[in-house]
Amino acid sequence: MEPEPPDPSWPRYSAHPFPSYRFVPGRTPHPRRNPLGHSYGQPEPKPVSFPAAQWQTSEDYLYGIDLYNFAYWWESHEVFEGLWHVVGHDTEQGNFFRALIQLAAANLKHFMENDAAAQKLSHSGIIRLQKVPPSYMGIDVARLAEALQDHLISPHRHIPLIGLGQRQKKQAFEKLC
């Protein structure tokens, strides 16, 4: 059993195809280590750094957001971790990617019914988001942090999805229930 996307009609931001399944540790084949894995034998991705103001040009970033929104949380974590390494761990952009890593991991832990770990990761991700500008890399960060805090209080609701650009201002968090 793998997670289902909270809103399958949510807009896509990249043209990159999704993997054939969502990796869930202990339930599905490890994507890189298992011969049945969806990324087995493929070269390790090499993300490219980019200025935060040019987020629209990064296929890696856009794909990571798509993976997150469509419940490919392990895969999303991997994309954001690669970006975190190339932009630098101690940069504003690095802090932002670390927050997205933690939020993706929190969603996966919640799905796996490890709620203590999910809460801790969510809380850490929210704290990191509060250290970046309220609007950053196409995301209304302040609104996302607020929606994530609401989700911590009412975890039975769907996870907040990440909208980019103008579309986010119009609809990103209205589809939570």
MARDRENKOL-455203 format. One record per residue: residue in three letters; z, x, y of N, C-alpha, C, O in turn. Coordinates in Angstrom, 1 decimal, padded with zeros to 4 digits. Example, Ala and Ser with C-alpha at 12.3 -4.5 7.8 and 13.67 -1.06 7.14 Angstrom:
BEGIN
res, n.w, n.u, n.v, ca.w, ca.u, ca.v, c.w, c.u, c.v, o.w, o.u, o.v
Ala, 007.8, 013.2, -005.7, 007.8, 012.3, -004.5, 007.8, 013.2, -003.3, 008.5, 014.2, -003.3
Ser, 007.1, 012.8, -002.2, 007.1, 013.7, -001.1, 007.9, 012.9, 000.0, 008.0, 013.4, 001.1
***
This chain:
BEGIN
res, n.w, n.u, n.v, ca.w, ca.u, ca.v, c.w, c.u, c.v, o.w, o.u, o.v
Met, 000.0, 000.8, -001.2, 000.0, 000.0, 000.0, 000.0, 000.9, 001.2, 000.8, 001.9, 001.3
Glu, -000.9, 000.5, 002.2, -000.9, 001.3, 003.4, -000.8, 000.4, 004.6, -000.9, -000.8, 004.5
Pro, -000.4, 001.0, 005.8, -000.2, 000.1, 006.9, -001.5, -000.6, 007.4, -002.6, -000.1, 007.1
Glu, -001.3, -001.7, 008.0, -002.4, -002.5, 008.6, -002.4, -002.3, 010.1, -001.3, -002.3, 010.7
Pro, -003.6, -002.3, 010.7, -003.5, -002.2, 012.2, -003.0, -003.5, 012.8, -003.3, -004.6, 012.3
Pro, -002.1, -003.3, 013.8, -001.6, -004.5, 014.5, -002.6, -005.5, 015.0, -002.4, -006.7, 015.0
Asp, -003.7, -004.9, 015.5, -004.8, -005.7, 016.1, -006.1, -005.1, 015.8, -006.6, -004.3, 016.5
Pro, -006.8, -005.6, 014.7, -008.0, -005.0, 014.3, -009.2, -005.2, 015.3, -010.2, -004.5, 015.2
Ser, -009.0, -006.1, 016.3, -010.0, -006.3, 017.3, -009.8, -005.4, 018.5, -010.5, -005.5, 019.5
Trp, -008.8, -004.5, 018.5, -008.5, -003.6, 019.6, -009.7, -002.7, 019.8, -010.4, -002.3, 018.9
Pro, -010.0, -002.4, 021.1, -011.2, -001.6, 021.4, -011.1, -000.2, 020.8, -010.0, 000.4, 020.8
Arg, -012.2, 000.4, 020.4, -012.3, 001.8, 020.0, -012.7, 002.6, 021.2, -013.3, 002.2, 022.1
Tyr, -012.2, 003.9, 021.2, -012.5, 004.8, 022.3, -013.4, 006.0, 021.9, -013.9, 006.7, 022.7
Ser, -013.5, 006.1, 020.6, -014.4, 007.2, 020.1, -015.4, 006.7, 019.1, -015.2, 005.6, 018.6
Ala, -016.4, 007.5, 018.8, -017.4, 007.0, 017.8, -017.1, 007.7, 016.4, -017.8, 007.4, 015.5
His, -016.1, 008.5, 016.4, -015.7, 009.2, 015.1, -015.3, 008.1, 014.1, -014.4, 007.3, 014.4
Pro, -015.8, 008.2, 012.9, -015.4, 007.2, 011.8, -014.0, 007.5, 011.3, -013.5, 008.6, 011.3
Phe, -013.4, 006.4, 010.9, -012.0, 006.5, 010.3, -012.1, 007.0, 008.9, -013.1, 006.9, 008.2
Pro, -011.0, 007.7, 008.5, -010.9, 008.1, 007.1, -011.0, 006.9, 006.1, -010.8, 005.8, 006.6
Ser, -011.2, 007.2, 004.9, -011.4, 006.1, 003.9, -010.1, 005.4, 003.6, -010.1, 004.3, 003.0
Tyr, -008.9, 006.0, 003.9, -007.6, 005.4, 003.7, -006.6, 006.0, 004.7, -006.9, 007.1, 005.2
Arg, -005.5, 005.3, 004.8, -004.4, 005.8, 005.7, -003.4, 006.5, 004.8, -002.9, 006.0, 003.8
Phe, -003.1, 007.8, 005.1, -002.2, 008.6, 004.3, -000.8, 008.1, 004.5, -000.3, 008.0, 005.6
Val, -000.1, 007.9, 003.4, 001.3, 007.5, 003.4, 001.9, 008.5, 002.3, 001.6, 008.3, 001.1
Pro, 002.8, 009.4, 002.7, 003.4, 010.4, 001.8, 004.1, 009.6, 000.6, 004.8, 008.7, 000.8
Gly, 003.8, 010.2, -000.6, 004.3, 009.6, -001.8, 003.6, 008.4, -002.3, 003.9, 007.9, -003.4
Arg, 002.6, 007.9, -001.6, 001.9, 006.7, -002.0, 000.4, 006.9, -002.1, -000.3, 006.2, -003.0
Thr, -000.2, 007.7, -001.4, -001.6, 008.0, -001.4, -001.8, 009.5, -001.5, -000.9, 010.3, -001.1
Pro, -003.0, 009.9, -002.0, -003.3, 011.3, -002.1, -003.2, 012.1, -000.8, -003.7, 011.6, 000.2
His, -002.6, 013.3, -000.8, -002.5, 014.1, 000.4, -003.9, 014.4, 000.9, -004.7, 014.9, 000.1
Pro, -004.3, 014.1, 002.1, -005.6, 014.3, 002.6, -006.3, 015.7, 002.4, -007.5, 015.7, 002.1
Arg, -005.5, 016.7, 002.5, -006.1, 018.1, 002.4, -005.8, 018.8, 001.1, -006.6, 019.6, 000.7
Arg, -004.6, 018.5, 000.5, -004.2, 019.2, -000.6, -004.7, 018.6, -002.0, -004.8, 019.4, -003.0
Asn, -004.9, 017.4, -002.0, -005.2, 016.7, -003.2, -006.7, 016.5, -003.3, -007.4, 016.2, -002.3
Pro, -007.3, 016.9, -004.5, -008.8, 016.7, -004.6, -009.3, 015.3, -004.3, -010.5, 015.1, -004.0
Leu, -008.4, 014.3, -004.4, -008.8, 012.9, -004.1, -008.6, 012.6, -002.6, -008.9, 011.5, -002.2
Gly, -008.1, 013.6, -001.9, -007.8, 013.3, -000.4, -009.0, 013.1, 000.4, -010.1, 013.7, 000.1
His, -008.9, 012.3, 001.5, -010.0, 012.0, 002.3, -010.6, 013.2, 003.1, -011.7, 013.1, 003.6
Ser, -009.8, 014.3, 003.2, -010.3, 015.5, 003.9, -010.3, 016.7, 003.1, -010.4, 017.8, 003.6
Tyr, -010.1, 016.5, 001.8, -010.1, 017.7, 000.9, -011.4, 018.5, 001.0, -012.5, 017.9, 000.9
Gly, -011.2, 019.8, 001.1, -012.3, 020.7, 001.1, -013.1, 020.8, 002.4, -014.0, 021.5, 002.6
Gln, -012.7, 020.0, 003.4, -013.3, 020.0, 004.7, -012.7, 021.1, 005.5, -011.5, 021.4, 005.4
Pro, -013.4, 021.7, 006.4, -012.8, 022.7, 007.3, -011.7, 022.1, 008.2, -011.8, 020.9, 008.6
Glu, -010.7, 022.9, 008.4, -009.6, 022.5, 009.3, -010.2, 022.2, 010.7, -010.9, 023.0, 011.3
Pro, -009.8, 021.0, 011.3, -010.3, 020.7, 012.6, -009.9, 021.8, 013.7, -008.8, 022.3, 013.6
Lys, -010.7, 022.1, 014.6, -010.4, 023.0, 015.7, -010.5, 022.3, 017.0, -011.6, 022.4, 017.7
Pro, -009.5, 021.6, 017.5, -009.5, 020.9, 018.7, -009.7, 021.9, 019.9, -009.4, 023.1, 019.8
Val, -010.3, 021.4, 021.0, -010.6, 022.2, 022.1, -009.7, 021.7, 023.3, -009.6, 020.4, 023.5
Ser, -009.1, 022.6, 024.0, -008.3, 022.2, 025.1, -009.2, 021.6, 026.3, -010.4, 021.9, 026.3
Phe, -008.6, 020.9, 027.1, -009.3, 020.3, 028.2, -008.3, 020.0, 029.3, -007.1, 019.8, 029.0
Pro, -008.7, 020.0, 030.6, -007.8, 019.6, 031.7, -007.4, 018.1, 031.5, -008.2, 017.3, 031.2
Ala, -006.2, 017.8, 031.8, -005.6, 016.5, 031.7, -006.5, 015.5, 032.5, -006.7, 014.3, 032.0
Ala, -007.0, 015.8, 033.6, -007.8, 014.9, 034.4, -009.1, 014.6, 033.8, -009.8, 013.7, 034.2
Gln, -009.5, 015.4, 032.8, -010.8, 015.2, 032.1, -010.6, 014.6, 030.7, -011.4, 014.9, 029.8
Trp, -009.6, 013.8, 030.5, -009.3, 013.2, 029.2, -010.4, 012.4, 028.6, -010.6, 012.4, 027.4
Gln, -011.3, 011.8, 029.5, -012.4, 011.0, 029.0, -013.4, 011.8, 028.2, -014.2, 011.2, 027.4
Thr, -013.4, 013.1, 028.4, -014.4, 014.0, 027.8, -014.0, 014.5, 026.5, -014.7, 015.2, 025.8
Ser, -012.7, 014.3, 026.1, -012.2, 014.9, 024.8, -012.3, 013.9, 023.7, -011.6, 012.9, 023.6
Glu, -013.3, 014.2, 022.8, -013.5, 013.3, 021.6, -012.2, 013.4, 020.7, -011.8, 012.4, 020.1
Asp, -011.6, 014.6, 020.7, -010.3, 014.7, 019.9, -009.2, 013.7, 020.4, -008.6, 013.0, 019.6
Tyr, -009.0, 013.8, 021.7, -008.0, 012.9, 022.3, -008.3, 011.4, 022.0, -007.4, 010.7, 021.6
Leu, -009.5, 011.0, 022.3, -009.9, 009.6, 022.1, -009.8, 009.2, 020.7, -009.4, 008.1, 020.4
Tyr, -010.2, 010.1, 019.8, -010.1, 009.8, 018.4, -008.6, 009.7, 017.9, -008.3, 008.8, 017.1
Gly, -007.8, 010.6, 018.5, -006.3, 010.5, 018.2, -005.7, 009.1, 018.6, -004.9, 008.6, 017.9
Ile, -006.2, 008.6, 019.8, -005.7, 007.3, 020.2, -006.2, 006.2, 019.3, -005.4, 005.3, 018.9
Asp, -007.5, 006.3, 018.9, -008.0, 005.3, 018.0, -007.2, 005.3, 016.6, -006.8, 004.3, 016.1
Leu, -007.0, 006.5, 016.1, -006.2, 006.6, 014.9, -004.8, 006.0, 015.0, -004.4, 005.2, 014.1
Tyr, -004.2, 006.3, 016.1, -002.8, 005.7, 016.4, -002.9, 004.1, 016.4, -002.2, 003.5, 015.7
Asn, -003.8, 003.6, 017.2, -003.9, 002.2, 017.4, -004.3, 001.4, 016.1, -004.0, 000.2, 015.9
Phe, -005.0, 002.1, 015.2, -005.5, 001.5, 013.9, -004.6, 001.9, 012.7, -005.1, 001.8, 011.6
Ala, -003.4, 002.3, 013.0, -002.4, 002.6, 012.0, -002.7, 003.8, 011.0, -002.2, 003.8, 009.9
Tyr, -003.5, 004.7, 011.5, -003.7, 006.0, 010.8, -002.7, 007.0, 011.4, -003.1, 007.9, 012.0
Trp, -001.5, 006.7, 011.2, -000.4, 007.5, 011.9, -000.3, 008.9, 011.5, -000.1, 009.8, 012.4
Trp, -000.4, 009.2, 010.2, -000.4, 010.6, 009.8, -001.6, 011.3, 010.4, -001.4, 012.4, 010.9
Glu, -002.7, 010.7, 010.3, -004.0, 011.4, 010.8, -003.9, 011.5, 012.3, -004.3, 012.6, 012.8
Ser, -003.4, 010.6, 013.0, -003.2, 010.7, 014.5, -002.3, 011.8, 014.8, -002.5, 012.6, 015.7
His, -001.2, 011.9, 014.1, -000.2, 013.0, 014.3, -000.9, 014.3, 014.1, -000.6, 015.2, 014.9
Glu, -001.7, 014.5, 013.2, -002.5, 015.7, 012.9, -003.4, 016.1, 014.1, -003.4, 017.2, 014.5
Val, -004.1, 015.1, 014.6, -005.0, 015.3, 015.8, -004.2, 015.7, 017.0, -004.5, 016.7, 017.7
Phe, -003.1, 015.0, 017.3, -002.3, 015.3, 018.5, -001.6, 016.7, 018.3, -001.4, 017.4, 019.3
Glu, -001.2, 017.0, 017.1, -000.5, 018.3, 016.8, -001.5, 019.4, 017.1, -001.1, 020.4, 017.7
Gly, -002.8, 019.3, 016.7, -003.8, 020.3, 017.0, -004.0, 020.5, 018.5, -004.1, 021.6, 019.0
Leu, -004.0, 019.4, 019.2, -004.2, 019.4, 020.7, -002.9, 020.1, 021.3, -003.0, 020.9, 022.3
Trp, -001.8, 019.7, 020.8, -000.5, 020.3, 021.3, -000.5, 021.8, 021.2, -000.1, 022.5, 022.1
His, -001.0, 022.3, 020.1, -001.1, 023.8, 019.9, -002.0, 024.4, 020.9, -001.8, 025.5, 021.4
Val, -003.2, 023.8, 021.1, -004.2, 024.5, 021.9, -003.9, 024.4, 023.4, -004.3, 025.3, 024.2
Val, -003.2, 023.4, 023.9, -002.9, 023.3, 025.3, -001.6, 024.0, 025.7, -001.3, 024.3, 026.9
Gly, -000.8, 024.3, 024.7, 000.5, 025.0, 025.0, 001.7, 024.1, 024.8, 001.7, 023.0, 025.4
His, 002.7, 024.6, 024.1, 003.8, 023.7, 023.8, 004.7, 023.4, 025.1, 005.3, 022.4, 025.2
Asp, 004.7, 024.4, 026.0, 005.6, 024.2, 027.2, 004.8, 023.7, 028.4, 005.3, 024.0, 029.6
Thr, 003.7, 023.1, 028.3, 003.0, 022.5, 029.4, 003.3, 021.0, 029.5, 003.8, 020.4, 028.6
Glu, 002.9, 020.5, 030.6, 003.1, 019.0, 030.8, 002.2, 018.3, 029.8, 002.6, 017.3, 029.1
Gln, 001.0, 018.8, 029.6, 000.1, 018.2, 028.6, 000.6, 018.4, 027.2, 000.5, 017.4, 026.4
Gly, 001.2, 019.5, 026.9, 001.8, 019.8, 025.6, 003.0, 018.8, 025.3, 003.1, 018.3, 024.2
Asn, 003.8, 018.6, 026.4, 004.9, 017.7, 026.2, 004.4, 016.3, 025.9, 005.0, 015.5, 025.1
Phe, 003.3, 015.9, 026.6, 002.7, 014.6, 026.4, 002.2, 014.4, 024.9, 002.4, 013.4, 024.3
Phe, 001.5, 015.5, 024.4, 001.0, 015.4, 023.1, 002.2, 015.4, 022.1, 002.1, 014.7, 021.1
Arg, 003.2, 016.1, 022.4, 004.4, 016.1, 021.5, 005.0, 014.7, 021.4, 005.4, 014.2, 020.4
Ala, 005.0, 014.0, 022.6, 005.5, 012.6, 022.6, 004.6, 011.7, 021.7, 005.2, 010.9, 020.9
Leu, 003.3, 011.9, 021.8, 002.4, 011.1, 020.9, 002.6, 011.4, 019.4, 002.5, 010.5, 018.6
Ile, 002.8, 012.7, 019.1, 003.1, 013.1, 017.8, 004.4, 012.4, 017.3, 004.4, 011.8, 016.2
Gln, 005.4, 012.4, 018.1, 006.7, 011.7, 017.7, 006.5, 010.2, 017.5, 007.1, 009.6, 016.6
Leu, 005.7, 009.6, 018.4, 005.5, 008.2, 018.2, 004.7, 007.8, 017.0, 005.0, 006.8, 016.3
Ala, 003.7, 008.6, 016.7, 002.9, 008.3, 015.5, 003.8, 008.5, 014.2, 003.8, 007.7, 013.3
Ala, 004.6, 009.6, 014.2, 005.5, 009.8, 013.1, 006.5, 008.7, 013.0, 006.9, 008.3, 011.9
Ala, 007.0, 008.2, 014.1, 008.0, 007.1, 014.1, 007.4, 005.9, 013.4, 008.1, 005.2, 012.7
Asn, 006.2, 005.6, 013.8, 005.5, 004.4, 013.2, 005.4, 004.6, 011.7, 005.6, 003.6, 010.9
Leu, 005.0, 005.7, 011.2, 004.9, 006.0, 009.8, 006.2, 005.9, 009.1, 006.3, 005.3, 008.0
Lys, 007.3, 006.4, 009.7, 008.6, 006.4, 009.1, 009.1, 004.9, 009.1, 009.7, 004.5, 008.1
His, 008.8, 004.1, 010.1, 009.2, 002.7, 010.1, 008.4, 002.0, 008.9, 009.1, 001.2, 008.2
Phe, 007.2, 002.3, 008.8, 006.4, 001.7, 007.7, 007.0, 002.0, 006.3, 007.1, 001.2, 005.4
Met, 007.5, 003.3, 006.2, 008.1, 003.7, 005.0, 009.5, 003.3, 004.8, 010.2, 003.7, 003.9
Glu, 010.0, 002.5, 005.7, 011.4, 001.9, 005.7, 012.5, 003.0, 005.9, 013.6, 002.8, 005.4
Asn, 012.1, 004.0, 006.6, 013.1, 005.0, 007.0, 013.4, 004.8, 008.5, 013.0, 005.5, 009.4
Asp, 014.2, 003.7, 008.7, 014.4, 003.2, 010.1, 015.2, 004.2, 011.0, 015.0, 004.3, 012.2
Ala, 016.2, 004.9, 010.4, 016.9, 005.9, 011.1, 016.0, 007.0, 011.7, 016.1, 007.3, 012.9
Ala, 015.2, 007.5, 010.9, 014.2, 008.5, 011.4, 013.3, 008.0, 012.4, 012.9, 008.6, 013.4
Ala, 012.8, 006.7, 012.1, 011.9, 006.1, 013.1, 012.5, 005.9, 014.4, 011.9, 006.2, 015.5
Gln, 013.7, 005.5, 014.5, 014.4, 005.3, 015.7, 014.6, 006.6, 016.5, 014.4, 006.7, 017.7
Lys, 015.0, 007.6, 015.8, 015.2, 008.9, 016.4, 013.9, 009.5, 017.0, 013.9, 010.0, 018.1
Leu, 012.8, 009.4, 016.2, 011.5, 009.9, 016.7, 011.0, 009.0, 017.9, 010.5, 009.6, 018.8
Ser, 011.2, 007.7, 017.8, 010.8, 006.9, 018.9, 011.6, 007.2, 020.2, 011.0, 007.4, 021.3
His, 012.8, 007.4, 020.0, 013.7, 007.7, 021.2, 013.3, 009.1, 021.8, 013.1, 009.2, 023.0
Ser, 013.0, 010.0, 020.9, 012.6, 011.4, 021.4, 011.2, 011.3, 022.1, 011.0, 011.9, 023.2
Gly, 010.3, 010.5, 021.6, 009.0, 010.3, 022.2, 009.1, 009.6, 023.5, 008.4, 010.0, 024.5
Ile, 010.0, 008.6, 023.7, 010.1, 007.9, 024.9, 010.7, 008.9, 026.0, 010.2, 008.9, 027.1
Ile, 011.7, 009.7, 025.6, 012.2, 010.7, 026.5, 011.2, 011.6, 027.0, 011.1, 012.0, 028.2
Arg, 010.3, 012.1, 026.1, 009.2, 013.0, 026.5, 008.2, 012.3, 027.5, 007.7, 012.9, 028.4
Leu, 007.9, 011.0, 027.2, 007.0, 010.3, 028.0, 007.6, 010.2, 029.5, 006.8, 010.1, 030.4
Gln, 008.9, 010.1, 029.6, 009.5, 009.9, 030.9, 009.4, 011.2, 031.7, 009.7, 011.2, 032.9
Lys, 008.9, 012.3, 031.1, 008.8, 013.6, 031.8, 007.3, 013.8, 032.3, 007.0, 014.9, 032.8
Val, 006.4, 012.9, 032.1, 005.1, 013.0, 032.6, 004.9, 011.9, 033.7, 005.7, 011.0, 033.8
Pro, 003.8, 012.1, 034.5, 003.6, 011.1, 035.5, 003.5, 009.7, 035.0, 003.1, 009.5, 033.8
Pro, 003.8, 008.7, 035.8, 003.7, 007.3, 035.3, 002.3, 006.8, 034.8, 002.2, 005.9, 034.0
Ser, 001.3, 007.5, 035.3, -000.1, 007.3, 034.8, -000.6, 008.6, 034.4, -000.7, 009.5, 035.3
Tyr, -001.0, 008.8, 033.2, -001.3, 010.1, 032.7, -002.4, 010.0, 031.6, -002.2, 009.3, 030.7
Met, -003.4, 010.8, 031.8, -004.5, 010.9, 030.8, -005.0, 009.5, 030.3, -005.2, 009.2, 029.1
Gly, -005.2, 008.6, 031.3, -005.7, 007.3, 031.0, -004.7, 006.2, 030.6, -005.1, 005.1, 030.4
Ile, -003.5, 006.6, 030.5, -002.4, 005.7, 029.9, -001.5, 005.4, 031.0, -001.0, 006.2, 031.8
Asp, -001.1, 004.1, 031.1, 000.0, 003.7, 032.0, 001.3, 004.0, 031.2, 001.8, 003.2, 030.4
Val, 001.7, 005.2, 031.4, 002.8, 005.8, 030.6, 004.1, 005.0, 030.9, 004.9, 004.8, 029.9
Ala, 004.4, 004.6, 032.1, 005.6, 003.9, 032.4, 005.6, 002.5, 031.6, 006.6, 002.2, 031.0
Arg, 004.5, 001.9, 031.6, 004.4, 000.6, 030.8, 004.5, 000.8, 029.3, 005.2, 000.1, 028.6
Leu, 003.9, 001.9, 028.8, 004.0, 002.2, 027.4, 005.4, 002.5, 027.0, 005.9, 002.0, 026.0
Ala, 006.1, 003.3, 027.8, 007.5, 003.6, 027.5, 008.4, 002.4, 027.5, 009.3, 002.2, 026.7
Glu, 008.1, 001.5, 028.5, 008.9, 000.2, 028.5, 008.6, -000.6, 027.2, 009.5, -001.2, 026.6
Ala, 007.3, -000.7, 026.8, 007.0, -001.5, 025.6, 007.6, -000.8, 024.4, 008.1, -001.5, 023.5
Leu, 007.7, 000.5, 024.4, 008.3, 001.2, 023.2, 009.8, 000.9, 023.2, 010.4, 000.8, 022.1
Gln, 010.4, 000.9, 024.3, 011.9, 000.6, 024.4, 012.1, -000.8, 023.9, 013.1, -001.1, 023.2
Asp, 011.3, -001.7, 024.3, 011.4, -003.1, 023.8, 011.2, -003.2, 022.3, 011.9, -003.9, 021.6
His, 010.3, -002.4, 021.8, 010.1, -002.3, 020.4, 011.3, -001.8, 019.6, 011.6, -002.3, 018.5
Leu, 012.0, -000.8, 020.2, 013.2, -000.3, 019.6, 014.3, -001.4, 019.4, 015.0, -001.5, 018.5
Ile, 014.3, -002.3, 020.4, 015.3, -003.4, 020.4, 014.9, -004.5, 019.4, 015.7, -005.1, 018.7
Ser, 013.6, -004.8, 019.4, 013.0, -005.8, 018.5, 012.0, -005.2, 017.5, 010.8, -005.4, 017.8
Pro, 012.4, -004.4, 016.5, 011.4, -003.7, 015.7, 010.5, -004.6, 014.8, 009.6, -004.1, 014.2
His, 010.8, -005.9, 014.8, 010.0, -006.8, 014.0, 008.7, -007.1, 014.7, 007.7, -007.6, 014.1
Arg, 008.6, -006.8, 016.0, 007.3, -007.0, 016.7, 006.4, -005.9, 016.4, 006.8, -004.8, 015.9
His, 005.1, -006.1, 016.6, 004.1, -005.1, 016.3, 004.3, -003.9, 017.2, 004.9, -004.0, 018.4
Ile, 003.9, -002.7, 016.8, 004.1, -001.5, 017.6, 003.2, -001.7, 018.9, 002.1, -002.3, 018.8
Pro, 003.7, -001.1, 020.0, 002.8, -001.1, 021.2, 001.5, -000.3, 020.9, 001.6, 000.8, 020.4
Leu, 000.4, -000.8, 021.3, -000.8, -000.1, 021.2, -001.1, 000.6, 022.5, -000.5, 000.3, 023.5
Ile, -002.0, 001.6, 022.4, -002.2, 002.5, 023.5, -003.6, 002.1, 024.1, -004.6, 002.3, 023.4
Gly, -003.6, 001.6, 025.3, -004.9, 001.3, 026.0, -005.2, 002.4, 026.9, -004.3, 003.0, 027.5
Leu, -006.5, 002.6, 027.1, -006.9, 003.7, 028.0, -007.7, 003.1, 029.2, -008.5, 002.1, 029.1
Gly, -007.5, 003.6, 030.4, -008.2, 003.3, 031.6, -008.0, 001.9, 032.0, -006.9, 001.3, 031.8
Gln, -008.9, 001.2, 032.7, -008.7, -000.1, 033.3, -008.4, -001.1, 032.2, -007.7, -002.1, 032.5
Arg, -009.0, -001.0, 031.0, -008.8, -002.0, 029.9, -007.3, -002.1, 029.6, -006.8, -003.2, 029.4
Gln, -006.6, -001.0, 029.7, -005.2, -001.0, 029.4, -004.4, -001.9, 030.4, -003.5, -002.7, 030.0
Lys, -004.7, -001.8, 031.7, -004.1, -002.6, 032.7, -004.3, -004.0, 032.5, -003.4, -004.8, 032.8
Lys, -005.4, -004.4, 031.9, -005.7, -005.8, 031.7, -005.1, -006.4, 030.4, -004.6, -007.6, 030.4
Gln, -005.0, -005.6, 029.3, -004.7, -006.2, 028.1, -003.8, -005.4, 027.1, -003.4, -006.0, 026.1
Ala, -003.5, -004.2, 027.4, -002.9, -003.4, 026.4, -001.6, -003.9, 025.8, -001.4, -003.8, 024.6
Phe, -000.7, -004.5, 026.5, 000.6, -004.9, 026.0, 000.7, -006.4, 025.8, 001.8, -006.9, 025.5
Glu, -000.3, -007.1, 026.1, -000.2, -008.6, 025.9, -000.4, -009.0, 024.5, 000.0, -010.1, 024.1
Lys, -000.9, -008.1, 023.6, -001.1, -008.4, 022.2, 000.0, -007.9, 021.3, -000.3, -007.7, 020.1
Leu, 001.2, -007.8, 021.8, 002.3, -007.2, 021.0, 002.8, -008.2, 020.0, 003.2, -007.7, 018.9
Cys, 002.8, -009.4, 020.3, 003.4, -010.4, 019.3, 002.4, -010.9, 018.3, 002.8, -011.7, 017.4
***
